[in-house]
Amino acid sequence: MRDRLPGGFRKSTIAERRRMVASTNPNVDEVAFGRDEEMIELADVMVESSIGYLALPIGIATGFVIDGEPFDVPLATEEPSVIAAATYATRIISRGGGFKTTAGETVTTGQIYVEHAAPNADRRIAAVEEKLRLTAAPLLATMEKRGGGWRGLRVDRLPQSGLLRLEVDIDTRDAMGANLVNSVVESLRADVEAISEGRIVMAILSNAGARRVWRAGFAVPASLLARAGTPGPEVARRIVLANDIATEDPARAVTHNKGIMNGMTALALATGNDARALEAAAHAYASRDGSYRALTRYRLEERSESIGRLRGELEMPVPLGTVGGATGIHPTARASLALLGNPGAAALAGIAVCVGLAQNLAALTALVTEGIQRGHMGLHAERVAWVAGARGEERRLVAAVMRARGEYGADGAKRALAEVRSQGCGRTGTLADAPHDGDDAGEPL
Ligand code: MEV
């Protein structure tokens, strides 16, 4: 029976909290929550009641060409096929000339809701925008030096409740801006109550990211999409059809968009960004016309059988930052940003939509040809081999045997491990002994 954590847990030091967790849970070793002293201290700085940190795998999807510039993109994810899939699709897209992006604005909107506002409060507030801007000015001074700051104010009424809604746009440059925008709208409370003669219900940013809408697109010769015996033009036709299905059927659109977010959320995590904000904005945008739909569009330009081209596009809000929050203090986030050449928020958003689009192309390519399980299970094999006890080079040897036999269960892994060991290749074997899966182009999924 597990004991409850003692009172005073929250106020203890992180070292004490780790000991309390281990002593009240006999099956839990505190090192499972990380053993790097610096990271443990950082965890304590970042969140309350912390006991350590989660080490999530981070890998690199290679070979992106975005607006003519090459990028290798760090992604943090627990899902086996995400990085391989992004690399696979990116390689095809790069052969077609790479991605082109269209930028949104680095603007975050703050909202203030007011009840019992005077009938003419809308007009009165709109008329004193300059006064409100001056009230917020001390908070925005640094941002203005960076070229950001106040970008405007709107006042309207919610159609059903009649509540007054005030929206303030702030250009937060390279920051995602949640803290700054929340501080700005909170600083306006007293002024807004006085002018509207109403009462503030709440003041908070909107995570819709309405002005942070980015677009990525590509065009590739359909012939490049050939997969598993299906000719490229037919794969391209089926990709368009698959996208049409996700545009028509919300239940399929959820899975389709989840696949897009597999890559984008992984980039958000690798760079220390607020992945929930990105997800929330994405799914809200997917239902902006009242029905939940695919975030992507595809079309086939059929010039002739041989030179037909598939065009793909992803458009969505991308509220990411490269300064502030965890991006600035987490060493892995900082290193990930360094790998990307220390982009600003706009450049990072452009990379993110390309990752999402690559992820989607990889998923659809697999789904309309051989399905996702073959590639997925192939990648999964090493994980099962590890659980069965394979370590070091054994992992790859065992996984190769499992793949060759199409046996992906725990028993198959144990049998393969016993054989690998009996043949003496095991831990000391060389990778050259293992059948290789091909080059580093990844798998569609
Ligand atoms: C799996 O994580 C993602 C997919 O389900 C996406 C999709 O179905 O489009 C393969």
Residues whose N, C-alpha, C, O or C-beta is under 5 A from the ligand:
A	BS01	MEV	T255 H256 G259 A363
